[in-house]
Amino acid sequence: MQELLIILQDGFNEDEVAITVNGKEARYDRDVTTRELLGMAEEVSVELPAKGATVGVEVTSRNLSAEMKLHGRPRSLLVSIEDGELVLEEGTGREAFL
């Protein structure tokens, strides 16, 4: 098993966010809100199986969802809401927020 850092970034406002790994709920958070000064809402970690995984993110409060198939040893996943769409992007693992 390995850990994946999920960084919930821009566009969240008192939202409910569910994160799944291979279709199974791994985390559920309420009242997720972007702190404008940081451009980040939350950092969370989930466990991934050793061989690839599909990570899903659903903003249940807005009926938005997206998923990404990850290969190899991903370090982080960046999640934002942009123009009413949920955007997932694989990160480097070196993203830093103050």
C-alpha positions, -999 to 999 in steps of 0.1 A, spaced: 0 0 0 10 36 -6 -4 69 4 -17 95 -20 -19 132 -10 -51 148 -23 -50 186 -23 -84 203 -25 -76 237 -40 -97 264 -55 -135 268 -58 -148 250 -27 -174 268 -5 -189 248 24 -190 217 2 -193 180 9 -166 160 -7 -164 122 -11 -132 105 -22 -132 69 -36 -105 45 -44 -114 18 -69 -151 25 -63 -149 22 -24 -154 53 -3 -120 62 13 -130 96 28 -159 120 33 -155 156 44 -181 183 51 -178 221 51 -148 221 27 -140 258 19 -111 273 0 -90 297 20 -85 324 -6 -52 336 8 -37 301 4 -57 289 -26 -63 257 -8 -92 241 11 -77 209 26 -50 183 23 -60 147 29 -44 114 24 -58 81 12 -43 46 9 -38 32 -26 -32 -4 -35 2 -14 -48 -9 -18 -84 -26 12 -99 -59 27 -88 -88 48 -100 -95 77 -76 -128 94 -77 -138 128 -63 -174 138 -59 -186 172 -46 -220 159 -35 -233 194 -26 -229 205 -63 -235 172 -81 -200 173 -96 -178 142 -100 -147 131 -118 -122 103 -116 -87 96 -127 -68 63 -133 -34 65 -117 -5 44 -127 29 37 -111 36 56 -78 16 88 -79 26 113 -53 -4 137 -52 -37 146 -68 -47 183 -72 -85 189 -72 -102 222 -81 -136 235 -92 -132 257 -123 -161 272 -143 -185 247 -127 -164 217 -136 -144 194 -113 -108 193 -124 -83 166 -114 -46 168 -121 -18 145 -111 8 164 -90 45 160 -82 41 155 -45 62 186 -40 33 211 -39 37 233 -8 12 256 9 20 279 38 
